[in-house]
Amino acid sequence: MPFFSIIIPLYNKEDYISDTLKSVFNQNFQDFEVIIIDDGSTDKSLEIAKLVKDSRITIIQQKNKGVSSARNKGIQKAKAKYIALLDADDTWHNIHLFELKKLIKTFPNAGLYCNNYEILYSNNIYAKTSFNFSFKTDSLIVEDYFKASIINAIALTSAVGFSKETFNKIGGFNPALEIAEDLDLWVRFALNYYVCFNPKITMTYNKGVSDSLSKKELNDIKYRFINNHHKQEQKNSSLKLYLDINRYAVALRCKINNEIILYKKIKSEIDFDNLNFKQKALINCPIFVLKGIKLFQHFLIKNNIYLTANK
């Protein structure tokens, strides 16, 4: 039985899947199987994946049902006790699985294991992540996952691991969420288990890949994700803070897209004590100002400068 089952959902990533798989088979730690779930790709993704010849690879094909369904099916078929997720457009550094295993061995009673990551924007611009808590070089249990994740999430899909048993106990990915299905799962993990974090960067998140859903669909689905945890946030002030930061981000996008009804609804549900001065100012800005700020932000990113209102 392998130590890890690596789950890769695949849908129309012909430009990326080859590099993603190379990063898997270049790992220093090689005790794994790879389960690729082709979710009805219509490009050459599946054909390219089949070019990689390794007995540890299993390819499962299904009609397009979404990434949650694909990941759930892959994990259901997994032979290993521990699961490592990887999206078909991200890449691992060669130490990723070694560091993930070390994290598991250090904190065997934790539920969610998170390696640090870097973000790749367009034009080969890389940025280190920042989080809302202090750490040095040693791995640790995150004291408050929700407060720690208000700038960037501690858990990122292609940087985490967990046991198949705990995944099944909390119900897996929610197929009703076409996006934010990962954020929804991390919330349930953090509510039920310890979350641990390894400060060493072991993977690259490809943020420059565009999403196939429309902006309106994105906002509606993100709002559904937030509402899934309405009851829990009433009893958990840290979760309320985390969800209000998510509400703030969705409200801004709604305003920029002229989705004024949804913007007003989301804004009314925010506890403004959970927003900082910059966030309060931005959420009340006229639309033309927000659009100008967004363009300026894109300009800064192109010049390797990344600013956020979340700190």
KALIN-V379871 format. One record per helix or strand of 2 or more residues. SS is the DSSP state (~ for helix, > for strand). FROM is the first residue (numbers start at 1). LEN is the number of residues. If there is no record, write none. Layout:
# KALIN-V379871
SS:FROM:LEN + SS:FROM:LEN
This chain:
# KALIN-V379871
>:4:7 + ~:17:9 + >:32:8 + ~:45:5 + >:57:6 + ~:67:11 + >:82:4 + >:91:2 + ~:96:11 + >:112:10 + ~:122:3 + >:125:4 + >:140:2 + ~:145:4 + ~:157:3 + >:160:4 + ~:164:6 + ~:181:12 + >:195:12 + ~:215:13 + ~:230:4 + ~:237:20 + ~:260:9 + ~:272:3 + ~:277:7 + ~:287:16
